[in-house]
Amino acid sequence: MLKANQAIGIFDSGVGGLTVASAVKNLLPQENMIYFGDTAHLPYGDKSTEAIRYYSEKIAAFLLEKNCKVILIACNTASAQAFEIVQQVAGDKVKVFNVIDPVVDFITASRKYHKIGVIGTKGTINSGTYARKILERKPEARVISLATPLLAPMIEEGFIYDDISNAIIRSYLSNEQLAGITSLILGCTHYPIIKNQIRKYYNFNVKVIDSGQIVANQIKQYLQANNLLNDIVDPHYQFYVSDYTDLFEKISEMFFEEEVHLEMVDLWK
């Protein structure tokens, strides 16, 4: 029997999932949260499907051991390639959310978006998940998918709001395939960290869509419907990583606006 005071479990390969965790925190400020960043294996975007499924399976089992009431895969690559595996691990114990389906629901529900760009890691783009799911729901749409593999490691290395990041962003977004898009899906949870730079490139004329707020809304609706909303006033946040990095700690503290203690855990002993 699930209880309201159990934590929301969230995992990603690194700092990117913190953009989603932050959106969940802002919308559901009374919820306890456990975050696992698989920093030893980042980025997931260039890993094999088998490796991503293996990592995700181990992390999901860890979050279940920690008594989480829901699990959120805050990584597009893992959402595309390991969602079913995580669901199998969770069984009927807890609900599993990913960061792709809520965005597909959002963009296909609107009549405004016809030429839709998607940028993400090689793993996410090569899976074809966004294009397939959007076209199943909105066959008249055009979906342009472009792998942008340097963006996630660029962000993990702290290159943000500088000449280097602007040059890399400009190099990718100037690709002629993306010409004329009306919306751009940020198909990696790292990318909201550079969302304003991307919006500025388009002179704020393209709708740039990230999954954070959209996913947070879906989790809130689920918790409300199942009487699992927490009502404590002093929530507890726990952060686990598979390898310590200074940047992870700094970005965690930036998003959560408090001192963060990282606990290293090796799930692959």
C-alpha positions as CSV (number, residue, x, y, z in Angstrom):
1,M,0.0,0.0,0.0
2,L,1.6,3.3,-1.1
3,K,1.7,6.2,1.3
4,A,1.6,9.9,0.5
5,N,4.8,10.6,2.3
6,Q,6.9,8.2,0.2
7,A,9.3,10.0,-2.2
8,I,9.1,10.7,-5.9
9,G,12.0,8.8,-7.5
10,I,13.8,10.5,-10.4
11,F,16.8,9.4,-12.4
12,D,19.0,10.6,-15.3
13,S,22.5,10.1,-16.6
14,G,23.6,13.4,-15.0
15,V,22.6,16.9,-14.3
16,G,20.0,17.1,-17.1
17,G,17.2,15.5,-15.2
18,L,17.6,18.2,-12.6
19,T,15.6,20.4,-14.9
20,V,12.7,18.1,-14.6
21,A,13.2,17.5,-10.9
22,S,13.2,21.3,-10.4
23,A,9.9,21.6,-12.2
24,V,8.4,18.8,-10.1
25,K,9.7,20.6,-6.9
26,N,8.2,23.9,-8.0
27,L,4.8,22.4,-8.8
28,L,4.8,20.0,-5.9
29,P,6.8,21.7,-3.2
30,Q,5.7,19.4,-0.4
31,E,6.8,16.2,-2.0
32,N,9.9,14.2,-0.8
33,M,12.2,13.4,-3.7
34,I,15.1,11.0,-4.4
35,Y,17.3,11.8,-7.4
36,F,19.8,9.4,-8.9
37,G,22.4,10.8,-11.4
38,D,24.3,8.1,-13.2
39,T,27.3,10.3,-13.6
40,A,29.7,7.3,-14.0
41,H,28.1,6.4,-17.3
42,L,27.1,9.8,-18.8
43,P,26.2,10.6,-21.5
44,Y,23.6,7.9,-22.2
45,G,23.2,9.2,-25.8
46,D,26.2,7.4,-27.2
47,K,25.7,4.1,-25.3
48,S,24.2,0.9,-26.7
49,T,20.6,0.1,-26.1
50,E,21.6,-2.9,-24.0
51,A,23.8,-0.8,-21.7
52,I,21.1,1.8,-21.2
53,R,18.6,-0.9,-20.3
54,Y,21.0,-2.4,-17.9
55,Y,21.8,0.9,-16.2
56,S,18.1,1.8,-16.0
57,E,17.1,-1.6,-14.6
58,K,19.6,-1.3,-11.8
59,I,18.6,2.3,-10.9
60,A,14.9,1.5,-11.0
61,A,15.5,-1.4,-8.6
62,F,17.4,1.0,-6.3
63,L,14.6,3.5,-6.3
64,L,12.1,0.8,-5.5
65,E,14.3,-0.3,-2.5
66,K,14.2,3.3,-1.4
67,N,10.3,3.0,-1.3
68,C,9.5,5.6,-4.0
69,K,5.8,6.0,-4.8
70,V,6.4,6.8,-8.5
71,I,9.5,6.6,-10.8
72,L,10.3,9.2,-13.3
73,I,12.8,8.5,-16.1
74,A,14.1,12.0,-16.5
75,C,16.3,11.1,-19.5
76,N,15.1,11.1,-23.1
77,T,17.4,8.3,-24.2
78,A,16.4,6.0,-21.3
79,S,12.8,7.0,-21.9
80,A,13.1,5.9,-25.5
81,Q,15.1,2.7,-25.0
82,A,14.4,1.5,-21.5
83,F,10.8,2.5,-20.5
84,E,9.4,-1.0,-20.9
85,I,12.3,-2.5,-18.9
86,V,11.7,0.0,-16.0
87,Q,8.0,-0.8,-16.1
88,Q,8.8,-4.5,-15.8
89,V,11.0,-3.8,-12.8
90,A,8.3,-1.7,-11.2
91,G,5.5,-4.2,-12.0
92,D,2.3,-3.2,-10.4
93,K,4.1,-1.7,-7.4
94,V,4.5,1.9,-8.7
95,K,3.6,4.0,-11.7
96,V,6.5,4.8,-14.1
97,F,6.6,8.1,-16.1
98,N,8.9,9.0,-18.9
99,V,9.7,12.4,-20.5
100,I,8.6,11.7,-24.0
101,D,4.9,10.7,-23.9
102,P,3.8,13.8,-22.0
103,V,5.5,16.0,-24.6
104,V,3.9,14.0,-27.5
105,D,0.5,14.4,-25.8
106,F,1.1,18.2,-25.5
107,I,2.3,18.9,-29.1
108,T,-0.3,16.7,-30.8
109,A,-3.1,18.2,-28.9
110,S,-2.4,21.6,-30.5
111,R,-3.3,22.7,-34.0
112,K,-0.5,25.3,-34.1
113,Y,2.5,23.1,-34.6
114,H,2.9,21.5,-38.1
115,K,6.6,21.5,-38.9
116,I,8.1,20.2,-35.6
117,G,11.8,20.0,-34.9
118,V,13.3,17.6,-32.4
119,I,16.9,17.8,-31.2
120,G,18.5,15.2,-28.9
121,T,21.3,12.8,-28.4
122,K,22.2,10.2,-31.0
123,G,20.4,7.5,-28.9
124,T,17.2,9.4,-28.7
125,I,17.1,10.6,-32.4
126,N,18.2,7.2,-33.8
127,S,15.4,5.5,-31.9
128,G,12.9,7.5,-33.9
129,T,10.6,7.5,-30.9
130,Y,9.5,11.2,-31.1
131,A,8.7,11.1,-34.8
132,R,6.9,7.8,-34.6
133,K,4.7,8.7,-31.7
134,I,3.9,12.2,-33.1
135,L,3.0,10.9,-36.5
136,E,0.8,8.2,-35.0
137,R,-1.3,10.9,-33.4
138,K,-0.8,13.6,-36.0
139,P,-0.1,12.1,-39.4
140,E,-0.3,15.4,-41.2
141,A,2.7,16.9,-39.2
142,R,6.2,17.1,-40.5
143,V,8.8,16.0,-37.9
144,I,12.5,16.9,-38.4
145,S,14.8,15.1,-36.1
146,L,18.4,16.2,-35.7
147,A,21.1,14.6,-33.4
148,T,23.0,17.3,-31.5
149,P,25.5,15.1,-29.5
150,L,27.8,17.8,-28.3
151,L,25.2,19.7,-26.3
152,A,24.8,17.4,-23.4
153,P,28.6,17.0,-22.7
154,M,29.0,20.7,-23.3
155,I,26.5,21.4,-20.5
156,E,28.0,18.7,-18.2
157,E,31.4,20.5,-18.6
158,G,29.9,23.8,-17.6
159,F,30.0,25.6,-21.0
160,I,26.9,27.7,-20.7
161,Y,26.2,31.3,-21.8
162,D,29.5,31.8,-23.4
163,D,31.0,32.0,-26.9
164,I,31.7,28.3,-27.1
165,S,28.2,27.2,-26.3
166,N,26.7,29.9,-28.6
167,A,28.9,28.7,-31.4
168,I,27.9,25.0,-31.0
169,I,24.2,25.9,-30.7
170,R,24.4,28.1,-33.8
171,S,26.2,25.3,-35.7
172,Y,23.4,22.8,-35.0
173,L,20.4,25.0,-35.3
174,S,21.5,26.6,-38.6
175,N,21.1,23.1,-40.2
176,E,18.9,23.7,-43.3
177,Q,16.7,20.7,-42.2
178,L,15.4,22.8,-39.4
179,A,14.5,25.8,-41.6
180,G,10.9,26.9,-41.2
181,I,10.0,24.9,-38.0
182,T,7.2,26.3,-35.9
183,S,8.2,24.4,-32.7
184,L,11.4,22.7,-31.4
185,I,11.2,19.9,-28.9
186,L,14.2,19.8,-26.6
187,G,14.6,16.0,-26.7
188,C,17.2,15.9,-23.9
189,T,16.6,17.0,-20.3
190,H,20.0,18.8,-20.3
191,Y,18.8,21.2,-23.0
192,P,16.5,23.4,-20.9
193,I,19.6,24.7,-19.2
194,I,20.4,26.4,-22.5
195,K,16.8,27.0,-23.5
196,N,17.1,30.8,-23.5
197,Q,20.1,30.6,-25.8
198,I,18.1,28.5,-28.2
199,R,15.1,30.8,-28.0
200,K,17.4,33.8,-28.7
201,Y,18.8,32.1,-31.7
202,Y,15.3,31.9,-33.2
203,N,14.6,35.5,-32.1
204,F,11.9,34.1,-29.8
205,N,9.8,33.2,-32.9
206,V,9.8,29.4,-32.5
207,K,8.0,27.6,-29.6
208,V,10.7,25.8,-27.7
209,I,9.3,22.9,-25.7
210,D,10.9,21.2,-22.8
211,S,9.4,18.4,-20.8
212,G,9.8,19.7,-17.2
213,Q,6.5,21.5,-16.6
214,I,4.6,19.1,-18.8
215,V,5.8,16.0,-17.0
216,A,5.4,17.7,-13.6
217,N,1.7,18.3,-14.4
218,Q,1.1,14.7,-15.3
219,I,2.7,13.5,-12.0
220,K,0.5,15.9,-10.0
221,Q,-2.6,14.7,-11.8
222,Y,-1.7,11.1,-11.0
223,L,-0.9,11.8,-7.4
224,Q,-4.2,13.7,-6.9
225,A,-6.2,11.0,-8.6
226,N,-4.7,8.3,-6.3
227,N,-4.8,10.3,-3.0
228,L,-1.0,10.3,-2.9
229,L,-0.3,14.0,-2.6
230,N,2.0,14.7,0.4
231,D,0.9,17.3,2.9
232,I,4.1,17.8,5.0
233,V,5.6,21.3,5.1
234,D,9.3,20.3,5.3
235,P,10.1,17.9,2.4
236,H,13.3,15.9,2.2
237,Y,15.5,15.7,-0.9
238,Q,18.1,13.0,-1.3
239,F,20.7,13.0,-4.1
240,Y,22.6,9.9,-5.2
241,V,25.3,9.7,-7.9
242,S,27.4,6.9,-9.3
243,D,30.4,9.2,-9.5
244,Y,31.0,12.5,-7.7
245,T,31.4,15.7,-9.8
246,D,31.7,19.3,-8.5
247,L,29.4,20.6,-11.3
248,F,26.6,18.2,-10.4
249,E,26.7,19.5,-6.8
250,K,26.7,23.1,-7.9
251,I,23.8,22.7,-10.4
252,S,21.8,20.7,-7.8
253,E,22.2,23.6,-5.3
254,M,21.3,26.1,-8.0
255,F,18.0,24.3,-8.8
256,F,17.0,23.4,-5.3
257,E,18.3,26.6,-3.7
258,E,19.8,24.8,-0.7
259,E,23.0,23.0,0.3
260,V,23.0,19.6,-1.3
261,H,24.8,16.5,0.0
262,L,25.7,13.9,-2.7
263,E,25.9,10.3,-1.7
264,M,27.9,8.0,-4.0
265,V,26.4,4.6,-4.7
266,D,27.9,1.8,-6.8
267,L,25.0,-0.2,-8.1
268,W,27.2,-2.3,-10.4
269,K,29.5,-4.0,-7.9
